[in-house]
Amino acid sequence: MSDKTQELKAFGRLLTIMDELREQCPWDRKQTLQSLRHLTIEEVYELGDAILDNDLDEVKKELGDVLLHIVFYSKIGSETKAFDIADVCNTICDKLIDRHPHIYGDVEVKDEADVKRNWEQLKLKEGKKSVLEGVPKSLPAMVKANRIQDKVAGVGFDWEEPHQVFDKVKEELSELQEEVHQGSQEAIENEFGDVLFSMINYARFLKVDPESALERTNKKFMKRFQYLEQKSKDLKKPLSEMSLEEMDVFWEEAKKI
């Protein structure tokens, strides 16, 4: 049996199980597109965690959870004859073919940047009024900023060199400091937002995903702080009673682990 045949067989098995669950399980039968939405978002974040941890076995499991949700939505859609899994697959296949004329047509590209520019131009030809229409409103602010900057860069609205972006970061930091001295909370918040936006833009030039970078730092901080908490328990001395100098000793130990 070929790999492709095995893959199709496994996917068919999932579709069959989904049919059975929808018919026989009270919980699965009750679900709607709306009730599944927050669960899907949670599953995607769990997949993101597994990817950041480079836990490939967990990535496999979380991909299965995400795939189940796609099949679940498609099953619900088929019950009202709005769409089914075949429609979902064919829609993305058609889009991929249309958006890759350098593969399925006679368009020539030099590099990845050309591909991204063509992609955005093709979307505008499909009727979108703005390249920013494809940025989901409910994205977390940092992810949204990154996508906004990536989208506009795809149509040529971008800096030319990384040092220009870093200069912009320094400019925004300077403006923030000015507002801090002035004391207007609203102005401080506005300038702080500008600093974050410019830093996210600089991350793109450094080929760093800002969300992933920050989450890795979150994980690193949590691991070190939990080490500090454990040492506090070992000493039977609450953190609130430890001096900063005492805490710093264990913090430095945690950095070496």
Buried (B, 14 or more C-beta within 10 A) or exposed (E): EEEEEEEEEEBEEBBEEBEEBBEEEEEBEEBEEEEBEEEBEEBBEBBBBBBBEEEEEBBEEBBEBBEBBBBBBBBBBBEEEEBBBEEBEEEEEEEEEBBBBBEEEEEEBEEEEEBBBBBBEBBEEEEEEEBEEEBEEEBEEBBBBBBBBBBBBBEEEBBEEEEEBBBBBEEBBEBBEEBEEEEEEEBBEEBBBBBBBBBBBBBBBEEEBBBEEEBEEEEEEEEBBEBBEEBBEEEEEEBEEBEEEBBEEBBEEBEEE
